[in-house]
Amino acid sequence: MKIYCATMEDLEEVSTLFNLYRVFYQQPSNLQDARVYIKNRLENEDSVIFIVKDEQKCVGFTQLYPTFSSISMKRAWILNDLYVDVKFRRQGIAELLLHKAKEFAISTGANSITLTTAVDNYAAQQLYQKNEYKRDSHFYHYDLALTN
């Protein structure tokens, strides 16, 4: 298995995994829109996508979005997406992606990586806690939906 930063050459495989990720979160499957979304991220360089590939295909990915912390006055990263193909789970791929994200964040001088997961996604919660992510107990997070 190898892990690297996705390029336009990886568009089809990343889009397929991204679509499956969205389906996991109860969104309707829409490979066409997933492809456009990932293509835009890669072309505009407004996210960083790491993928894990076995000898044949892409089996997992994580997507990081840049942000900044006013308190620390440093860069921070939002780990917005992490997904491993069902057939390849429990092989350490998600943890490999987390390590790569951490290594990348450190290399960019970031102060932190934040992420959100579903309250019933216990497997992900265990993984994050195992990798030293701490659940926030000091702040409430709010969202304002602007579209349906």
N, C-alpha and C positions, 0 to 999 in steps of 0.2 A: 504494500500500500504506500502511496505517496500523497503528500499534502502540499498544495501550492495555491497561489492567488489565481483566481479564475480570470480568463481573458475571453475575448469574443469567440475564440475557437471552442470554448466550453459552453456556449450559449444554449444549445439544445439540451444538453444533459442537465445543466443547472436549472433551466426552466422547468424541466420535467420534475426534478426534485422539489423545486419551489412550489409547483402546483400541488404535489402530494403533501407538502408541509401545510399549505392552506386548507386542503381537504381535511387534514388531521384536526384543524381548528374549526371544523364545521362550515367551511366556505365552499360554495359550489365549484366543482372542477371547471377550470377555464384555462387550458393550456395556451391558447392564443394570447390572451391578456397577460398571462404569466411570462410568456416569452417577451412581449413588448416591455413589460415592467423591468425584467432583468436586463434586457438590451439597453434600456435607458440608463439603468444604474451603471452598467459597464461603460457605455459611451460617455456619460457625463462625469464619470469618476466620483460620484457622490456617495458611494458605499464601497466597502472592501469585502469581497466574497472569497473565502477559502473553501477549497473542495478537497475531498479525499477520493482518490481513484485507486481501484484495484487494477489488475492487469487489463481488464476489459472496459470497465465503465466507472462513472462517477457514482459513489455510494453514500456520500454525505456532504453537507455544506453548512457553513455558518456565514451570516452576513452582519457586518458591523457598519454602523453609521456614526460619523463624527459629530461631536458636540463640544461644548466648553463648560467648564465649571467656574462660575463667577467667584465662588468662595475660595477655591484654591488658585484661581487665575491660571489654570492649566487646561490642556486638551483632555477630553474624556471620550469614551466610545460607548455606544449603545449596542449591545449584542441583541439584535432584534429577532434573528432567526437562527435556529439550529435544528437540523433534521438529518436523520440517518435512515436509509432505506430499510424497511422492515426485515428483509432477508439478511441484513448485515448488522443487526443490533446485537448488543452484548458481546462485542468484540473489541471494545475500547475506542471505537471511532469517534464517538461524541467527546470523550475525554481528550483524544488527540486534537480535535478541533478547538476545545477550550484552551489547551496548552498553546496552540498556535495563535489564538486570539490574544492570550496574555502576553506572549512573546512579542507579537506585533505591537500591542498597546504600549508596552515598555519601550520598544524601539522608537516610538513616536513621541516619547516624553509625556505620555498620558498619566493622569492622576488616578483614573479608575475605569472600570468597565461596569456598566449597569445592565440589568436584564429583567424581564418580566416573564412569568410563566403562569399557566392556569393553576388555580387553587387545587384542582384535582389531578394535576400532572405530577404524581408522587415520584415517579421514576426520575423525572427531570430535577425535581427538588432535591432528591438524594444525591444526584450527580453534582449539582451545583454546590451543595453543602460539603460534599467530599472534597471539592476543589476550592475550598476556602471562601466561597461566596457567602455573604451574610444577608439574611433576610432583614429588610429595613424595619425597624421598630420605632423610629423617631419621626418619620414623615408619612403623611397620607398622600397618595397619588390620585390626582383627579384627571379626568378626560372630558373634553368638550367635543362631542360629535358634531361636525359641520355638514356632513352629508349622510345619507342613508346607506 
